[in-house]
Amino acid sequence: MNGPNLGFLGQRQPEIYGTLGMDALPDLVARLLGENARRIRLTEFQSNSEGALIDRLEEAWKERVDGIVLNAGAYTHTSLALADCLAWIKIPCVEVHLSNVHARSSHLRHTSLVAKHCLGAIAGFGVMSYALAVQALWQHLSQQ
Ligand code: DQA
């Protein structure tokens, strides 16, 4: 799930966010998960709107989705509403970022309101961050 300004990956500031788009994700996941990649179904959602992201998280709860990979973009650092939603739906979630937010110059990017409600976070590997998060979720769910 991608938040605001993540609809043009590969084109938005490639020097920060990389040159790959979300279409690269299935191959990266297949590389990491091998045969197991066939056993998972990835669906993608992107919105620039905080409310639409919360609506989609609530839908995921209704659909009993197994896990979420979330790049909330700038809402990571500001949205108590998104954090509140993750707190109650309790779907295993991995926070991801394309860039290494902790190495960015703006200190505002060093905090995450959603982190507390996630299993962990992966940042700094471009679209590979999402694939690594899918792998982490797979391993987490396989151990349940
Ligand atoms: C981002 C980092 C955020 O600080 C920023 O607002 C984004 C993208 C990332 O993937 O590196 O929009 O989440």
Residues whose N, C-alpha, C, O or C-beta is under 5 A from the ligand:
A	BS01	DQA	P4 N5 N71 G73 A74 V96 H97 L98 S99 R109
